[in-house]
Amino acid sequence: MATPYMAGACAIAIECRRRMGSGEFSSLAEYDDFIERSSKDAGKEGKDDEYGHGVLSLESMCQIFNTAIPLRK
């Protein structure tokens, strides 16, 4: 069930990078690193079988890019 959320998060990450003028991610490893850095640890410390690298945080993701979270009115 996490796939749609991750797809949306990747789309937001791409748009944040585009707005910053950083271009596209150059590799899958770069995506992976970015998702890991922007996740909040949950469960056991570090990577675990239940939460993986943690819980996806769009707020942390946008803070990494120093951009506001795009909201619709």
PQR file with spaces between the fields and no chain letter, atoms N, CA, C, O and H, PARSE charges and radii, in Angstrom:
ATOM       1  N    MET     1       0.810   -1.197    0.000 -0.4000 1.5000
ATOM       2  CA   MET     1       0.000    0.000    0.000 -0.0000 2.0000
ATOM       3  C    MET     1       0.856    1.264    0.000  0.5500 1.7000
ATOM       4  O    MET     1       0.331    2.354   -0.226 -0.5500 1.4000
ATOM       5  N    ALA     2       2.139    1.146    0.244 -0.4000 1.5000
ATOM       6  CA   ALA     2       2.995    2.323    0.310 -0.0000 2.0000
ATOM       7  C    ALA     2       3.344    2.878   -1.069  0.5500 1.7000
ATOM       8  O    ALA     2       3.768    4.029   -1.181 -0.5500 1.4000
ATOM       9  H    ALA     2       2.565    0.260    0.427  0.4000 1.0000
ATOM      10  N    THR     3       3.174    2.081   -2.114 -0.4000 1.5000
ATOM      11  CA   THR     3       3.602    2.497   -3.453 -0.0000 2.0000
ATOM      12  C    THR     3       2.979    3.814   -3.908  0.5500 1.7000
ATOM      13  O    THR     3       3.713    4.676   -4.392 -0.5500 1.4000
ATOM      14  H    THR     3       2.830    1.146   -2.023  0.4000 1.0000
ATOM      15  N    PRO     4       1.652    4.021   -3.779 -0.5600 1.5000
ATOM      16  CA   PRO     4       1.089    5.309   -4.218  0.2800 2.0000
ATOM      17  C    PRO     4       1.651    6.498   -3.447  0.5500 1.7000
ATOM      18  O    PRO     4       1.850    7.571   -4.017 -0.5500 1.4000
ATOM      19  N    TYR     5       1.906    6.313   -2.159 -0.4000 1.5000
ATOM      20  CA   TYR     5       2.470    7.393   -1.349 -0.0000 2.0000
ATOM      21  C    TYR     5       3.892    7.719   -1.790  0.5500 1.7000
ATOM      22  O    TYR     5       4.267    8.887   -1.892 -0.5500 1.4000
ATOM      23  H    TYR     5       1.745    5.441   -1.696  0.4000 1.0000
ATOM      24  N    MET     6       4.675    6.685   -2.050 -0.4000 1.5000
ATOM      25  CA   MET     6       6.053    6.907   -2.493 -0.0000 2.0000
ATOM      26  C    MET     6       6.089    7.557   -3.871  0.5500 1.7000
ATOM      27  O    MET     6       6.928    8.419   -4.130 -0.5500 1.4000
ATOM      28  H    MET     6       4.371    5.736   -1.967  0.4000 1.0000
ATOM      29  N    ALA     7       5.187    7.151   -4.749 -0.4000 1.5000
ATOM      30  CA   ALA     7       5.129    7.764   -6.083 -0.0000 2.0000
ATOM      31  C    ALA     7       4.811    9.250   -5.964  0.5500 1.7000
ATOM      32  O    ALA     7       5.421   10.077   -6.642 -0.5500 1.4000
ATOM      33  H    ALA     7       4.505    6.451   -4.538  0.4000 1.0000
ATOM      34  N    GLY     8       3.859    9.586   -5.104 -0.4000 1.5000
ATOM      35  CA   GLY     8       3.511   10.992   -4.880 -0.0000 2.0000
ATOM      36  C    GLY     8       4.668   11.759   -4.264  0.5500 1.7000
ATOM      37  O    GLY     8       4.943   12.894   -4.654 -0.5500 1.4000
ATOM      38  H    GLY     8       3.363    8.914   -4.554  0.4000 1.0000
ATOM      39  N    ALA     9       5.348   11.143   -3.302 -0.4000 1.5000
ATOM      40  CA   ALA     9       6.489   11.795   -2.665 -0.0000 2.0000
ATOM      41  C    ALA     9       7.609   12.044   -3.665  0.5500 1.7000
ATOM      42  O    ALA     9       8.248   13.096   -3.631 -0.5500 1.4000
ATOM      43  H    ALA     9       5.124   10.221   -2.985  0.4000 1.0000
ATOM      44  N    CYS    10       7.853   11.092   -4.552 -0.4000 1.5000
ATOM      45  CA   CYS    10       8.881   11.269   -5.582 -0.0000 2.0000
ATOM      46  C    CYS    10       8.498   12.399   -6.534  0.5500 1.7000
ATOM      47  O    CYS    10       9.362   13.164   -6.964 -0.5500 1.4000
ATOM      48  H    CYS    10       7.334   10.237   -4.580  0.4000 1.0000
ATOM      49  N    ALA    11       7.212   12.512   -6.867 -0.4000 1.5000
ATOM      50  CA   ALA    11       6.759   13.603   -7.733 -0.0000 2.0000
ATOM      51  C    ALA    11       6.989   14.953   -7.053  0.5500 1.7000
ATOM      52  O    ALA    11       7.411   15.913   -7.698 -0.5500 1.4000
ATOM      53  H    ALA    11       6.511   11.891   -6.517  0.4000 1.0000
ATOM      54  N    ILE    12       6.712   15.024   -5.753 -0.4000 1.5000
ATOM      55  CA   ILE    12       6.944   16.266   -5.008 -0.0000 2.0000
ATOM      56  C    ILE    12       8.437   16.575   -4.957  0.5500 1.7000
ATOM      57  O    ILE    12       8.839   17.728   -5.114 -0.5500 1.4000
ATOM      58  H    ILE    12       6.370   14.244   -5.228  0.4000 1.0000
ATOM      59  N    ALA    13       9.263   15.549   -4.738 -0.4000 1.5000
ATOM      60  CA   ALA    13      10.711   15.750   -4.696 -0.0000 2.0000
ATOM      61  C    ALA    13      11.232   16.277   -6.025  0.5500 1.7000
ATOM      62  O    ALA    13      12.073   17.175   -6.054 -0.5500 1.4000
ATOM      63  H    ALA    13       8.937   14.612   -4.610  0.4000 1.0000
ATOM      64  N    ILE    14      10.740   15.728   -7.109 -0.4000 1.5000
ATOM      65  CA   ILE    14      11.157   16.187   -8.443 -0.0000 2.0000
ATOM      66  C    ILE    14      10.775   17.645   -8.638  0.5500 1.7000
ATOM      67  O    ILE    14      11.574   18.433   -9.144 -0.5500 1.4000
ATOM      68  H    ILE    14      10.057   14.999   -7.085  0.4000 1.0000
ATOM      69  N    GLU    15       9.552   18.012   -8.238 -0.4000 1.5000
ATOM      70  CA   GLU    15       9.097   19.394   -8.395 -0.0000 2.0000
ATOM      71  C    GLU    15       9.893   20.347   -7.505  0.5500 1.7000
ATOM      72  O    GLU    15      10.233   21.448   -7.938 -0.5500 1.4000
ATOM      73  H    GLU    15       8.904   17.372   -7.827  0.4000 1.0000
ATOM      74  N    CYS    16      10.195   19.946   -6.279 -0.4000 1.5000
ATOM      75  CA   CYS    16      11.003   20.793   -5.398 -0.0000 2.0000
ATOM      76  C    CYS    16      12.383   21.029   -5.992  0.5500 1.7000
ATOM      77  O    CYS    16      12.884   22.153   -5.976 -0.5500 1.4000
ATOM      78  H    CYS    16       9.919   19.051   -5.928  0.4000 1.0000
ATOM      79  N    ARG    17      12.996   19.978   -6.515 -0.4000 1.5000
ATOM      80  CA   ARG    17      14.325   20.133   -7.148 -0.0000 2.0000
ATOM      81  C    ARG    17      14.244   21.038   -8.374  0.5500 1.7000
ATOM      82  O    ARG    17      15.136   21.854   -8.609 -0.5500 1.4000
ATOM      83  H    ARG    17      12.588   19.065   -6.529  0.4000 1.0000
ATOM      84  N    ARG    18      13.177   20.891   -9.152 -0.4000 1.5000
ATOM      85  CA   ARG    18      13.020   21.714  -10.343 -0.0000 2.0000
ATOM      86  C    ARG    18      12.904   23.192   -9.956  0.5500 1.7000
ATOM      87  O    ARG    18      13.518   24.054  -10.583 -0.5500 1.4000
ATOM      88  H    ARG    18      12.453   20.228   -8.961  0.4000 1.0000
ATOM      89  N    ARG    19      12.115   23.471   -8.924 -0.4000 1.5000
ATOM      90  CA   ARG    19      11.931   24.864   -8.480 -0.0000 2.0000
ATOM      91  C    ARG    19      13.224   25.468   -7.954  0.5500 1.7000
ATOM      92  O    ARG    19      13.435   26.676   -8.059 -0.5500 1.4000
ATOM      93  H    ARG    19      11.616   22.770   -8.415  0.4000 1.0000
ATOM      94  N    MET    20      14.087   24.635   -7.391 -0.4000 1.5000
ATOM      95  CA   MET    20      15.371   25.120   -6.893 -0.0000 2.0000
ATOM      96  C    MET    20      16.402   25.249   -8.004  0.5500 1.7000
ATOM      97  O    MET    20      17.464   25.840   -7.802 -0.5500 1.4000
ATOM      98  H    MET    20      13.915   23.654   -7.306  0.4000 1.0000
ATOM      99  N    GLY    21      16.100   24.706   -9.165 -0.4000 1.5000
ATOM     100  CA   GLY    21      17.066   24.735  -10.256 -0.0000 2.0000
ATOM     101  C    GLY    21      18.121   23.664  -10.129  0.5500 1.7000
ATOM     102  O    GLY    21      19.188   23.767  -10.735 -0.5500 1.4000
ATOM     103  H    GLY    21      15.238   24.226   -9.329  0.4000 1.0000
ATOM     104  N    SER    22      17.833   22.622   -9.337 -0.4000 1.5000
ATOM     105  CA   SER    22      18.810   21.558   -9.105 -0.0000 2.0000
ATOM     106  C    SER    22      18.767   20.460  -10.162  0.5500 1.7000
ATOM     107  O    SER    22      19.625   19.577  -10.171 -0.5500 1.4000
ATOM     108  H    SER    22      16.967   22.539   -8.845  0.4000 1.0000
ATOM     109  N    GLY    23      17.793   20.504  -11.036 -0.4000 1.5000
ATOM     110  CA   GLY    23      17.693   19.467  -12.057 -0.0000 2.0000
ATOM     111  C    GLY    23      17.096   18.183  -11.512  0.5500 1.7000
ATOM     112  O    GLY    23      16.533   18.159  -10.417 -0.5500 1.4000
ATOM     113  H    GLY    23      17.096   21.220  -11.028  0.4000 1.0000
ATOM     114  N    GLU    24      17.222   17.134  -12.275 -0.4000 1.5000
ATOM     115  CA   GLU    24      16.640   15.849  -11.892 -0.0000 2.0000
ATOM     116  C    GLU    24      17.614   15.050  -11.037  0.5500 1.7000
ATOM     117  O    GLU    24      18.810   15.338  -10.989 -0.5500 1.4000
ATOM     118  H    GLU    24      17.679   17.153  -13.164  0.4000 1.0000
ATOM     119  N    PHE    25      17.071   14.039  -10.364 -0.4000 1.5000
ATOM     120  CA   PHE    25      17.934   13.107   -9.644 -0.0000 2.0000
ATOM     121  C    PHE    25      18.748   12.358  -10.681  0.5500 1.7000
ATOM     122  O    PHE    25      18.223   11.982  -11.729 -0.5500 1.4000
ATOM     123  H    PHE    25      16.100   13.805  -10.403  0.4000 1.0000
ATOM     124  N    SER    26      20.019   12.139  -10.402 -0.4000 1.5000
ATOM     125  CA   SER    26      20.885   11.496  -11.392 -0.0000 2.0000
ATOM     126  C    SER    26      20.855    9.979  -11.319  0.5500 1.7000
ATOM     127  O    SER    26      21.290    9.303  -12.251 -0.5500 1.4000
ATOM     128  H    SER    26      20.446   12.444   -9.550  0.4000 1.0000
ATOM     129  N    SER    27      20.338    9.432  -10.204 -0.4000 1.5000
ATOM     130  CA   SER    27      20.314    7.973  -10.082 -0.0000 2.0000
ATOM     131  C    SER    27      19.271    7.537   -9.062  0.5500 1.7000
ATOM     132  O    SER    27      18.777    8.344   -8.273 -0.5500 1.4000
ATOM     133  H    SER    27      19.985    9.981   -9.447  0.4000 1.0000
ATOM     134  N    LEU    28      18.948    6.266   -9.090 -0.4000 1.5000
ATOM     135  CA   LEU    28      18.030    5.701   -8.108 -0.0000 2.0000
ATOM     136  C    LEU    28      18.634    5.784   -6.709  0.5500 1.7000
ATOM     137  O    LEU    28      17.909    5.970   -5.732 -0.5500 1.4000
ATOM     138  H    LEU    28      19.349    5.611   -9.730  0.4000 1.0000
ATOM     139  N    ALA    29      19.944    5.649   -6.608 -0.4000 1.5000
ATOM     140  CA   ALA    29      20.625    5.748   -5.315 -0.0000 2.0000
ATOM     141  C    ALA    29      20.448    7.147   -4.722  0.5500 1.7000
ATOM     142  O    ALA    29      20.334    7.294   -3.505 -0.5500 1.4000
ATOM     143  H    ALA    29      20.533    5.498   -7.402  0.4000 1.0000
ATOM     144  N    GLU    30      20.425    8.161   -5.563 -0.4000 1.5000
ATOM     145  CA   GLU    30      20.222    9.531   -5.090 -0.0000 2.0000
ATOM     146  C    GLU    30      18.800    9.694   -4.534  0.5500 1.7000
ATOM     147  O    GLU    30      18.610   10.332   -3.499 -0.5500 1.4000
ATOM     148  H    GLU    30      20.518    8.042   -6.552  0.4000 1.0000
ATOM     149  N    TYR    31      17.804    9.119   -5.218 -0.4000 1.5000
ATOM     150  CA   TYR    31      16.433    9.097   -4.692 -0.0000 2.0000
ATOM     151  C    TYR    31      16.411    8.409   -3.333  0.5500 1.7000
ATOM     152  O    TYR    31      15.864    8.936   -2.364 -0.5500 1.4000
ATOM     153  H    TYR    31      17.958    8.600   -6.059  0.4000 1.0000
ATOM     154  N    ASP    32      17.012    7.226   -3.277 -0.4000 1.5000
ATOM     155  CA   ASP    32      17.028    6.416   -2.068 -0.0000 2.0000
ATOM     156  C    ASP    32      17.611    7.199   -0.892  0.5500 1.7000
ATOM     157  O    ASP    32      17.036    7.214    0.196 -0.5500 1.4000
ATOM     158  H    ASP    32      17.456    6.798   -4.065  0.4000 1.0000
ATOM     159  N    ASP    33      18.740    7.841   -1.113 -0.4000 1.5000
ATOM     160  CA   ASP    33      19.381    8.640   -0.077 -0.0000 2.0000
ATOM     161  C    ASP    33      18.467    9.775    0.372  0.5500 1.7000
ATOM     162  O    ASP    33      18.343   10.040    1.567 -0.5500 1.4000
ATOM     163  H    ASP    33      19.207    7.829   -1.997  0.4000 1.0000
ATOM     164  N    PHE    34      17.840   10.432   -0.571 -0.4000 1.5000
ATOM     165  CA   PHE    34      16.952   11.547   -0.257 -0.0000 2.0000
ATOM     166  C    PHE    34      15.758   11.083    0.578  0.5500 1.7000
ATOM     167  O    PHE    34      15.420   11.719    1.577 -0.5500 1.4000
ATOM     168  H    PHE    34      17.941   10.217   -1.542  0.4000 1.0000
ATOM     169  N    ILE    35      15.122    9.988    0.182 -0.4000 1.5000
ATOM     170  CA   ILE    35      13.968    9.461    0.919 -0.0000 2.0000
ATOM     171  C    ILE    35      14.387    9.055    2.333  0.5500 1.7000
ATOM     172  O    ILE    35      13.658    9.306    3.292 -0.5500 1.4000
ATOM     173  H    ILE    35      15.396    9.472   -0.629  0.4000 1.0000
ATOM     174  N    GLU    36      15.552    8.433    2.463 -0.4000 1.5000
ATOM     175  CA   GLU    36      16.033    8.033    3.784 -0.0000 2.0000
ATOM     176  C    GLU    36      16.287    9.260    4.667  0.5500 1.7000
ATOM     177  O    GLU    36      15.910    9.265    5.839 -0.5500 1.4000
ATOM     178  H    GLU    36      16.145    8.229    1.684  0.4000 1.0000
ATOM     179  N    ARG    37      16.918   10.291    4.114 -0.4000 1.5000
ATOM     180  CA   ARG    37      17.213   11.498    4.896 -0.0000 2.0000
ATOM     181  C    ARG    37      15.957   12.261    5.298  0.5500 1.7000
ATOM     182  O    ARG    37      15.950   12.939    6.325 -0.5500 1.4000
ATOM     183  H    ARG    37      17.223   10.286    3.162  0.4000 1.0000
ATOM     184  N    SER    38      14.896   12.161    4.502 -0.4000 1.5000
ATOM     185  CA   SER    38      13.684   12.926    4.797 -0.0000 2.0000
ATOM     186  C    SER    38      12.638   12.126    5.565  0.5500 1.7000
ATOM     187  O    SER    38      11.538   12.623    5.807 -0.5500 1.4000
ATOM     188  H    SER    38      14.902   11.610    3.667  0.4000 1.0000
ATOM     189  N    SER    39      12.964   10.891    5.952 -0.4000 1.5000
ATOM     190  CA   SER    39      12.036   10.059    6.723 -0.0000 2.0000
ATOM     191  C    SER    39      12.283   10.224    8.212  0.5500 1.7000
ATOM     192  O    SER    39      13.400   10.507    8.644 -0.5500 1.4000
ATOM     193  H    SER    39      13.857   10.486    5.755  0.4000 1.0000
ATOM     194  N    LYS    40      11.226   10.042    8.988 -0.4000 1.5000
ATOM     195  CA   LYS    40      11.328   10.071   10.451 -0.0000 2.0000
ATOM     196  C    LYS    40      11.449    8.631   10.933  0.5500 1.7000
ATOM     197  O    LYS    40      10.653    7.775   10.548 -0.5500 1.4000
ATOM     198  H    LYS    40      10.319    9.811    8.638  0.4000 1.0000
ATOM     199  N    ASP    41      12.446    8.364   11.777 -0.4000 1.5000
ATOM     200  CA   ASP    41      12.665    7.015   12.284 -0.0000 2.0000
ATOM     201  C    ASP    41      11.467    6.577   13.116  0.5500 1.7000
ATOM     202  O    ASP    41      10.929    7.367   13.892 -0.5500 1.4000
ATOM     203  H    ASP    41      13.092    9.060   12.090  0.4000 1.0000
ATOM     204  N    ALA    42      11.049    5.335   12.963 -0.4000 1.5000
ATOM     205  CA   ALA    42       9.936    4.764   13.728 -0.0000 2.0000
ATOM     206  C    ALA    42      10.297    3.332   14.091  0.5500 1.7000
ATOM     207  O    ALA    42      11.154    2.721   13.452 -0.5500 1.4000
ATOM     208  H    ALA    42      11.486    4.693   12.333  0.4000 1.0000
ATOM     209  N    GLY    43       9.656    2.808   15.097 -0.4000 1.5000
ATOM     210  CA   GLY    43       9.961    1.440   15.513 -0.0000 2.0000
ATOM     211  C    GLY    43      11.346    1.371   16.131  0.5500 1.7000
ATOM     212  O    GLY    43      11.770    2.289   16.833 -0.5500 1.4000
ATOM     213  H    GLY    43       8.959    3.304   15.616  0.4000 1.0000
ATOM     214  N    LYS    44      12.049    0.276   15.866 -0.4000 1.5000
ATOM     215  CA   LYS    44      13.416    0.127   16.374 -0.0000 2.0000
ATOM     216  C    LYS    44      14.313    1.165   15.715  0.5500 1.7000
ATOM     217  O    LYS    44      14.060    1.583   14.585 -0.5500 1.4000
ATOM     218  H    LYS    44      11.705   -0.470   15.295  0.4000 1.0000
ATOM     219  N    GLU    45      15.352    1.575   16.416 -0.4000 1.5000
ATOM     220  CA   GLU    45      16.268    2.575   15.876 -0.0000 2.0000
ATOM     221  C    GLU    45      16.940    2.066   14.613  0.5500 1.7000
ATOM     222  O    GLU    45      17.395    0.923   14.552 -0.5500 1.4000
ATOM     223  H    GLU    45      15.557    1.235   17.334  0.4000 1.0000
ATOM     224  N    GLY    46      16.997    2.929   13.603 -0.4000 1.5000
ATOM     225  CA   GLY    46      17.591    2.545   12.328 -0.0000 2.0000
ATOM     226  C    GLY    46      16.607    1.771   11.470  0.5500 1.7000
ATOM     227  O    GLY    46      15.415    1.726   11.774 -0.5500 1.4000
ATOM     228  H    GLY    46      16.628    3.857   13.652  0.4000 1.0000
ATOM     229  N    LYS    47      17.094    1.167   10.411 -0.4000 1.5000
ATOM     230  CA   LYS    47      16.245    0.407    9.499 -0.0000 2.0000
ATOM     231  C    LYS    47      15.758   -0.873   10.180  0.5500 1.7000
ATOM     232  O    LYS    47      16.533   -1.583   10.820 -0.5500 1.4000
ATOM     233  H    LYS    47      18.062    1.204   10.164  0.4000 1.0000
ATOM     234  N    ASP    48      14.463   -1.153   10.032 -0.4000 1.5000
ATOM     235  CA   ASP    48      13.914   -2.385   10.594 -0.0000 2.0000
ATOM     236  C    ASP    48      12.888   -2.973    9.639  0.5500 1.7000
ATOM     237  O    ASP    48      12.501   -2.339    8.658 -0.5500 1.4000
ATOM     238  H    ASP    48      13.833   -0.575    9.512  0.4000 1.0000
ATOM     239  N    ASP    49      12.444   -4.210    9.940 -0.4000 1.5000
ATOM     240  CA   ASP    49      11.525   -4.921    9.050 -0.0000 2.0000
ATOM     241  C    ASP    49      10.121   -4.329    9.026  0.5500 1.7000
ATOM     242  O    ASP    49       9.415   -4.467    8.027 -0.5500 1.4000
ATOM     243  H    ASP    49      12.758   -4.726   10.738  0.4000 1.0000
ATOM     244  N    GLU    50       9.702   -3.671   10.109 -0.4000 1.5000
ATOM     245  CA   GLU    50       8.338   -3.144   10.166 -0.0000 2.0000
ATOM     246  C    GLU    50       8.196   -1.782    9.485  0.5500 1.7000
ATOM     247  O    GLU    50       7.235   -1.560    8.748 -0.5500 1.4000
ATOM     248  H    GLU    50      10.275   -3.558   10.920  0.4000 1.0000
ATOM     249  N    TYR    51       9.141   -0.869    9.724 -0.4000 1.5000
ATOM     250  CA   TYR    51       9.043    0.486    9.182 -0.0000 2.0000
ATOM     251  C    TYR    51      10.084    0.806    8.121  0.5500 1.7000
ATOM     252  O    TYR    51      10.077    1.905    7.566 -0.5500 1.4000
ATOM     253  H    TYR    51       9.921   -1.049   10.323  0.4000 1.0000
ATOM     254  N    GLY    52      10.968   -0.118    7.832 -0.4000 1.5000
ATOM     255  CA   GLY    52      12.028    0.165    6.858 -0.0000 2.0000
ATOM     256  C    GLY    52      12.909    1.291    7.367  0.5500 1.7000
ATOM     257  O    GLY    52      13.450    1.213    8.470 -0.5500 1.4000
ATOM     258  H    GLY    52      10.974   -1.011    8.282  0.4000 1.0000
ATOM     259  N    HIS    53      13.053    2.337    6.567 -0.4000 1.5000
ATOM     260  CA   HIS    53      13.862    3.490    6.977 -0.0000 2.0000
ATOM     261  C    HIS    53      13.072    4.462    7.832  0.5500 1.7000
ATOM     262  O    HIS    53      13.634    5.436    8.331 -0.5500 1.4000
ATOM     263  H    HIS    53      12.614    2.400    5.671  0.4000 1.0000
ATOM     264  N    GLY    54      11.773    4.218    8.013 -0.4000 1.5000
ATOM     265  CA   GLY    54      10.963    5.098    8.841 -0.0000 2.0000
ATOM     266  C    GLY    54       9.689    5.511    8.127  0.5500 1.7000
ATOM     267  O    GLY    54       9.255    4.881    7.163 -0.5500 1.4000
ATOM     268  H    GLY    54      11.317    3.426    7.607  0.4000 1.0000
ATOM     269  N    VAL    55       9.107    6.583    8.627 -0.4000 1.5000
ATOM     270  CA   VAL    55       7.849    7.095    8.096 -0.0000 2.0000
ATOM     271  C    VAL    55       8.148    8.291    7.187  0.5500 1.7000
ATOM     272  O    VAL    55       8.859    9.219    7.572 -0.5500 1.4000
ATOM     273  H    VAL    55       9.460    7.095    9.410  0.4000 1.0000
ATOM     274  N    LEU    56       7.604    8.248    6.008 -0.4000 1.5000
ATOM     275  CA   LEU    56       7.808    9.322    5.040 -0.0000 2.0000
ATOM     276  C    LEU    56       7.316   10.646    5.608  0.5500 1.7000
ATOM     277  O    LEU    56       6.209   10.710    6.143 -0.5500 1.4000
ATOM     278  H    LEU    56       7.027    7.495    5.695  0.4000 1.0000
ATOM     279  N    SER    57       8.109   11.693    5.502 -0.4000 1.5000
ATOM     280  CA   SER    57       7.731   13.014    5.997 -0.0000 2.0000
ATOM     281  C    SER    57       7.876   14.036    4.873  0.5500 1.7000
ATOM     282  O    SER    57       8.985   14.430    4.513 -0.5500 1.4000
ATOM     283  H    SER    57       9.008   11.640    5.067  0.4000 1.0000
ATOM     284  N    LEU    58       6.734   14.457    4.323 -0.4000 1.5000
ATOM     285  CA   LEU    58       6.781   15.467    3.262 -0.0000 2.0000
ATOM     286  C    LEU    58       7.310   16.791    3.791  0.5500 1.7000
ATOM     287  O    LEU    58       7.963   17.537    3.062 -0.5500 1.4000
ATOM     288  H    LEU    58       5.832   14.137    4.615  0.4000 1.0000
ATOM     289  N    GLU    59       7.029   17.085    5.058 -0.4000 1.5000
ATOM     290  CA   GLU    59       7.543   18.317    5.650 -0.0000 2.0000
ATOM     291  C    GLU    59       9.071   18.310    5.667  0.5500 1.7000
ATOM     292  O    GLU    59       9.701   19.293    5.279 -0.5500 1.4000
ATOM     293  H    GLU    59       6.499   16.478    5.650  0.4000 1.0000
ATOM     294  N    SER    60       9.662   17.212    6.111 -0.4000 1.5000
ATOM     295  CA   SER    60      11.126   17.099    6.114 -0.0000 2.0000
ATOM     296  C    SER    60      11.685   17.166    4.708  0.5500 1.7000
ATOM     297  O    SER    60      12.732   17.769    4.469 -0.5500 1.4000
ATOM     298  H    SER    60       9.150   16.413    6.427  0.4000 1.0000
ATOM     299  N    MET    61      10.978   16.542    3.782 -0.4000 1.5000
ATOM     300  CA   MET    61      11.405   16.547    2.388 -0.0000 2.0000
ATOM     301  C    MET    61      11.504   17.976    1.861  0.5500 1.7000
ATOM     302  O    MET    61      12.506   18.351    1.253 -0.5500 1.4000
ATOM     303  H    MET    61      10.128   16.052    3.977  0.4000 1.0000
ATOM     304  N    CYS    62      10.474   18.760    2.095 -0.4000 1.5000
ATOM     305  CA   CYS    62      10.472   20.135    1.602 -0.0000 2.0000
ATOM     306  C    CYS    62      11.486   20.998    2.346  0.5500 1.7000
ATOM     307  O    CYS    62      12.052   21.924    1.766 -0.5500 1.4000
ATOM     308  H    CYS    62       9.660   18.455    2.590  0.4000 1.0000
ATOM     309  N    GLN    63      11.720   20.701    3.628 -0.4000 1.5000
ATOM     310  CA   GLN    63      12.727   21.455    4.373 -0.0000 2.0000
ATOM     311  C    GLN    63      14.126   21.200    3.813  0.5500 1.7000
ATOM     312  O    GLN    63      14.962   22.104    3.790 -0.5500 1.4000
ATOM     313  H    GLN    63      11.260   19.949    4.099  0.4000 1.0000
ATOM     314  N    ILE    64      14.375   19.989    3.369 -0.4000 1.5000
ATOM     315  CA   ILE    64      15.671   19.685    2.756 -0.0000 2.0000
ATOM     316  C    ILE    64      15.874   20.576    1.539  0.5500 1.7000
ATOM     317  O    ILE    64      16.975   21.074    1.304 -0.5500 1.4000
ATOM     318  H    ILE    64      13.696   19.255    3.388  0.4000 1.0000
ATOM     319  N    PHE    65      14.818   20.774    0.773 -0.4000 1.5000
ATOM     320  CA   PHE    65      14.907   21.621   -0.415 -0.0000 2.0000
ATOM     321  C    PHE    65      14.681   23.091   -0.096  0.5500 1.7000
ATOM     322  O    PHE    65      14.767   23.942   -0.981 -0.5500 1.4000
ATOM     323  H    PHE    65      13.924   20.369    0.965  0.4000 1.0000
ATOM     324  N    ASN    66      14.387   23.396    1.186 -0.4000 1.5000
ATOM     325  CA   ASN    66      14.155   24.765    1.598 -0.0000 2.0000
ATOM     326  C    ASN    66      13.009   25.403    0.814  0.5500 1.7000
ATOM     327  O    ASN    66      13.098   26.548    0.370 -0.5500 1.4000
ATOM     328  H    ASN    66      14.317   22.704    1.905  0.4000 1.0000
ATOM     329  N    THR    67      11.945   24.642    0.658 -0.4000 1.5000
ATOM     330  CA   THR    67      10.757   25.129   -0.049 -0.0000 2.0000
ATOM     331  C    THR    67       9.525   24.885    0.806  0.5500 1.7000
ATOM     332  O    THR    67       9.536   24.037    1.697 -0.5500 1.4000
ATOM     333  H    THR    67      11.873   23.712    1.019  0.4000 1.0000
ATOM     334  N    ALA    68       8.489   25.615    0.536 -0.4000 1.5000
ATOM     335  CA   ALA    68       7.231   25.422    1.245 -0.0000 2.0000
ATOM     336  C    ALA    68       6.509   24.229    0.648  0.5500 1.7000
ATOM     337  O    ALA    68       6.676   23.916   -0.531 -0.5500 1.4000
ATOM     338  H    ALA    68       8.480   26.304   -0.188  0.4000 1.0000
ATOM     339  N    ILE    69       5.704   23.564    1.467 -0.4000 1.5000
ATOM     340  CA   ILE    69       4.888   22.472    0.963 -0.0000 2.0000
ATOM     341  C    ILE    69       3.776   23.086    0.125  0.5500 1.7000
ATOM     342  O    ILE    69       3.036   23.940    0.613 -0.5500 1.4000
ATOM     343  H    ILE    69       5.568   23.818    2.425  0.4000 1.0000
ATOM     344  N    PRO    70       3.647   22.661   -1.130 -0.5600 1.5000
ATOM     345  CA   PRO    70       2.593   23.233   -1.975  0.2800 2.0000
ATOM     346  C    PRO    70       1.212   22.801   -1.481  0.5500 1.7000
ATOM     347  O    PRO    70       0.933   21.607   -1.369 -0.5500 1.4000
ATOM     348  N    LEU    71       0.364   23.765   -1.191 -0.4000 1.5000
ATOM     349  CA   LEU    71      -0.983   23.488   -0.715 -0.0000 2.0000
ATOM     350  C    LEU    71      -1.995   24.033   -1.702  0.5500 1.7000
ATOM     351  O    LEU    71      -1.784   25.077   -2.318 -0.5500 1.4000
ATOM     352  H    LEU    71       0.591   24.735   -1.283  0.4000 1.0000
ATOM     353  N    ARG    72      -3.087   23.320   -1.842 -0.4000 1.5000
ATOM     354  CA   ARG    72      -4.187   23.789   -2.681 -0.0000 2.0000
ATOM     355  C    ARG    72      -5.207   24.475   -1.811  0.5500 1.7000
ATOM     356  O    ARG    72      -5.425   24.060   -0.672 -0.5500 1.4000
ATOM     357  H    ARG    72      -3.258   22.471   -1.342  0.4000 1.0000
ATOM     358  N    LYS    73      -5.838   25.516   -2.318 -0.4000 1.5000
ATOM     359  CA   LYS    73      -6.924   26.190   -1.588 -0.0000 2.0000
ATOM     360  C    LYS    73      -8.241   25.772   -2.149  0.5500 1.7000
ATOM     361  O    LYS    73      -9.284   26.224   -1.676 -0.5500 1.4000
ATOM     362  H    LYS    73      -5.661   25.853   -3.243  0.4000 1.0000
